[in-house]
Amino acid sequence: MKREHIVNNQFVLDEIDIELLNCLQTDGKLSVRELSKMINLSPTPIHQRLKRLETSGIIHHYAAIVDQNKVGQLIVFFVNIIMKEHSTKLGGEFIKIITSFKEVVEFYTIGGEHDFMIKVIVPDMVTYRSFFVEKLGEVPNIAKLQSIIVLDTIKREIRVPFTI
């Protein structure tokens, strides 16, 4: 039985698309020829599917995943943020400022006690203190900041867990 998945209420992924995405999430450098062998489909339809997944935005981009432990000592923090006031204008300005900080590698709107959560990666505590005081401390409309230091990463995945 053919299973299809709806993404963004628009795009239908069939089992072959899902196999293709799972393969690429494991190894983004696989060639069309290698993918065709793995999925048991000729290169032309694999290439067509890849182009469709790319142009539709399902495949956002390709990137290298860097092992933080191999490139030197880095410190990871999550910072929960509560805003003083909530409005479209203030929220837009806040988002523009936060996304401009190179130390911020992930940025989420969240539910619950806090409004936003950011993931910050810096080389050391001195740099984090500087970031926290001189950058975050100067962002308007922040009521409360809560820093959480990551002591160890147990699991880190960036793949979407599709199942067939």
Stockholm file with secondary structure:
# STOCKHOLM 1.0

chainA/1-164         MKREHIVNNQFVLDEIDIELLNCLQTDGKLSVRELSKMINLSPTPIHQRLKRLETSGIIHHYAAIVDQNKVGQLIVFFVNIIMKEHSTKLGGEFIKIITSFKEVVEFYTIGGEHDFMIKVIVPDMVTYRSFFVEKLGEVPNIAKLQSIIVLDTIKREIRVPFTI
#=GR chainA/1-164 SS CCCCEEETTTEEECHHHHHHHHHHHHCTTCCHHHHHHHHTSCHHHHHHHHHHHHHTTSSCCCCCCCCGGGSCCCEEEEEEEEESSCCHHHHHHHHHHHHHCTTEEEEEECCSSCSEEEEEEESSHHHHHHIIIIIGGGSTTEEEEEEEECCCCSCCCCSCCCCC
#=GC SS_cons         CCCCEEETTTEEECHHHHHHHHHHHHCTTCCHHHHHHHHTSCHHHHHHHHHHHHHTTSSCCCCCCCCGGGSCCCEEEEEEEEESSCCHHHHHHHHHHHHHCTTEEEEEECCSSCSEEEEEEESSHHHHHHIIIIIGGGSTTEEEEEEEECCCCSCCCCSCCCCC
//
